Amino acid sequence: MKKSDRISALVGQLPAGDAFDPHYTGYFACFNAGRYYEAHDVLEHLWLECRDGNALFYKGLIQIAGAFVHLQKQHLHPHHPKHGRRLRPAVRLFRLGAENLAAFAPRHQHLDVAALRLRCERLAAEIISADYALNPWHPAHLPQLELLG
């Protein structure tokens, strides 16, 4: 199955939002379920088609999902030769994502961008302060992103 077909099938299974493209709301549904790779893929589809000023906004969200992919894989396989070294790339993606979202703060498309940027900065700082030896992500406490009314 081609990637575009897989994404279309995934988006078709997600709850539809009223005001936004289903790829945008699908990002949040996947992210909140801890399906960060899928969140990345779903929004990437919208980002690649973006012809307005939202390209950096979507790119920042995609990078943040990517950071969580790294944290999740490192948590699941901390001693694996590749996955055990994912904290540095996670920090890099948290920083890039927060930077790309900066122009959209404090709020954009019903997302509290300022709060998300602060969360990314805090997670990156927590990892760095532990000298890349502590992963703050845990499946029992999945981060949640909400769209505000």
C-alpha positions as CSV (number, residue, x, y, z in Angstrom):
1,M,0.0,0.0,0.0
2,K,1.3,3.4,-1.0
3,K,2.0,5.9,1.8
4,S,-0.7,8.3,0.5
5,D,-3.3,5.5,0.5
6,R,-2.2,4.5,4.1
7,I,-2.6,8.1,5.3
8,S,-6.0,8.4,3.6
9,A,-7.2,5.2,5.3
10,L,-5.9,6.4,8.6
11,V,-7.5,9.8,8.3
12,G,-10.8,8.1,7.3
13,Q,-10.8,6.2,10.6
14,L,-10.2,9.3,12.8
15,P,-13.0,11.5,14.2
16,A,-13.7,14.4,11.9
17,G,-13.4,18.0,13.1
18,D,-15.8,20.6,12.0
19,A,-13.6,23.6,11.4
20,F,-10.3,22.2,10.2
21,D,-8.9,19.8,7.6
22,P,-9.1,16.2,8.9
23,H,-5.3,15.9,8.5
24,Y,-4.9,18.7,11.0
25,T,-7.3,17.3,13.6
26,G,-6.0,13.8,12.8
27,Y,-2.6,15.0,13.9
28,F,-4.0,15.7,17.4
29,A,-5.9,12.4,17.6
30,C,-2.8,10.4,16.7
31,F,-0.5,12.5,18.9
32,N,-2.8,12.2,22.0
33,A,-3.0,8.4,21.5
34,G,0.8,8.2,21.5
35,R,0.9,7.4,17.8
36,Y,3.6,10.1,17.1
37,Y,4.8,8.6,13.8
38,E,1.3,8.5,12.5
39,A,0.7,12.1,13.7
40,H,3.8,13.1,11.8
41,D,2.7,11.3,8.6
42,V,-0.9,12.7,8.7
43,L,0.2,16.3,9.1
44,E,3.0,15.9,6.6
45,H,0.4,15.3,4.0
46,L,-1.2,18.7,4.7
47,W,2.2,20.4,5.0
48,L,3.4,19.2,1.6
49,E,0.2,20.6,0.1
50,C,0.3,23.8,2.0
51,R,0.1,26.9,-0.2
52,D,-0.5,29.5,2.6
53,G,1.3,30.9,5.6
54,N,0.9,27.8,7.7
55,A,3.8,25.8,6.3
56,L,6.1,26.6,9.2
57,F,3.3,26.0,11.7
58,Y,2.8,22.5,10.3
59,K,6.5,21.9,10.0
60,G,6.9,22.8,13.7
61,L,4.2,20.4,14.8
62,I,5.7,17.6,12.6
63,Q,9.1,18.2,14.3
64,I,7.5,18.0,17.7
65,A,5.9,14.7,16.8
66,G,9.2,13.5,15.6
67,A,10.8,14.4,18.9
68,F,8.3,12.3,20.7
69,V,9.0,9.4,18.2
70,H,12.6,9.5,19.5
71,L,11.5,9.6,23.1
72,Q,9.1,6.7,22.7
73,K,11.6,4.5,20.9
74,Q,14.3,5.3,23.4
75,H,12.0,4.4,26.2
76,L,11.0,1.1,24.6
77,H,14.5,0.1,23.7
78,P,17.0,2.0,26.0
79,H,19.9,-0.4,25.4
80,H,19.4,-0.8,21.6
81,P,22.4,0.5,19.7
82,K,20.3,2.9,17.7
83,H,17.3,3.6,19.8
84,G,19.3,4.1,23.0
85,R,20.9,7.2,21.5
86,R,17.7,9.1,20.5
87,L,17.6,11.7,23.3
88,R,19.9,14.1,21.5
89,P,17.9,14.1,18.2
90,A,14.7,14.5,20.4
91,V,16.2,17.7,21.9
92,R,17.2,19.0,18.5
93,L,13.6,18.4,17.1
94,F,12.0,20.0,20.2
95,R,14.2,23.1,19.6
96,L,13.5,23.2,15.9
97,G,9.8,22.7,16.4
98,A,9.5,25.4,19.0
99,E,11.5,27.8,16.8
100,N,9.2,27.2,13.8
101,L,6.1,27.8,16.0
102,A,7.4,31.0,17.4
103,A,5.8,33.3,14.8
104,F,2.4,31.7,15.5
105,A,2.4,32.3,19.3
106,P,0.5,32.8,21.4
107,R,-2.3,31.0,19.7
108,H,-2.9,29.7,16.1
109,Q,-5.6,27.5,14.6
110,H,-7.1,27.0,18.1
111,L,-3.8,25.7,19.5
112,D,-2.1,27.3,22.5
113,V,1.2,27.6,20.7
114,A,2.9,29.4,23.6
115,A,2.1,26.6,26.0
116,L,3.4,24.0,23.5
117,R,6.6,25.9,22.9
118,L,7.1,26.1,26.6
119,R,6.5,22.4,27.0
120,C,9.1,21.6,24.3
121,E,11.7,24.0,25.9
122,R,11.1,22.4,29.3
123,L,11.4,18.8,28.0
124,A,14.6,19.7,26.1
125,A,16.1,21.4,29.2
126,E,15.1,18.4,31.4
127,I,16.9,16.0,29.1
128,I,20.0,18.2,28.8
129,S,20.2,18.8,32.6
130,A,20.3,15.0,33.1
131,D,23.2,14.9,30.6
132,Y,21.0,13.0,28.1
133,A,20.6,10.1,30.6
134,L,16.9,10.6,31.5
135,N,13.9,10.2,29.2
136,P,11.0,12.2,30.5
137,W,8.4,10.3,28.3
138,H,6.4,7.5,29.8
139,P,3.5,5.6,28.2
140,A,1.4,6.0,31.4
141,H,1.5,9.8,31.1
142,L,1.0,10.6,27.4
143,P,1.2,14.3,26.7
144,Q,-2.1,15.7,25.4
145,L,-2.6,18.5,22.9
146,E,-6.0,20.2,22.8
147,L,-7.5,22.5,20.3
148,L,-9.2,25.3,22.2
149,G,-12.6,26.7,21.2
